[in-house]
C-alpha cells in the first residue's frame, strides 16, 4: 500500500499574514523582498505565502519573545 499524498499547503495573502503578525501588509511584502519569508507569485503577479512557513515563523517569533521577556529588566 502506498503512502497517502501530502495535503498541499494553504496559501495566504499578504493581508492574512499581516493579521497574524499584527503588522501592515506592506511590511509582509518587504519581508518577502528581503528573503525573511518565502513567497510564491501568482500568474497575476500577486504574492502568496505558504501557511506552514508562516506558522514556523510565528512559532520562532513567539519563542524569541518569550526568551526576551525572561531577560528583559523592564518586564519585572
N, C-alpha and C positions, 0 to 999 in steps of 0.2 A: 504494500500500500504506500502511496506517495505522501509527501509532506504537503499539507494544505497551503495554497498560495498566501503570501503575506497580504494583509489589508493595506492598500496604499495610504500614505499619509494624507491627511486632510490639509488642504492649502488655505492659508489665512491671508486676508488682505492687510495692507499696512494699518488700516483703521482698527482692525480686530487685534493686531499685535500691540498697537499703541494703547488700546484699552487695557490689555493685560499688564503692561508695564507702567501704565499711568503717565504716558508721555504723549507728545504730539505726533501724528502720523509722519510729519516731515523728519522727525528725529529717527524714526524707524528706517526711513529711506536713506538717511545719512549713515546709519549703522550698516546698512546693506552695501552702500557705496564704498565704505571703508573696510569692508570684509569682516566686521564684527559678527554679522549674522548672514547666513547664506540666503539667496533668493533665487526664484525662478521667474523668468519673464514669460508672460502670456503672448500669444501671437499678436495681440494688440499693443504690446509693449508695457503692460502693467506688471508690477511686482507682486509675487505671491511668496509666502513663507511656509516651510514645512512645519506642521504642528509639533512634531517630535523634537525638532531643533529648537523651536521657540520654548517648549516646555523644559528642555535641558538647560537653556539659558536662564529661564526663570528660576529653576532649582539652584543653579550655580549662584545666581544673584542673591537669592534669599539666604543661602548658606553663608555667603560672604557678609551679608548684612548682619546675620546672627552672630558671626565671629566678631565683627566690629563693635557690636553692641556690648559684648562681654569686655572689650578692652577700651571702650570709649569712656574717659573720665566724666564727660558731660552727661552720660546716661545714668550716672549714680545719683 
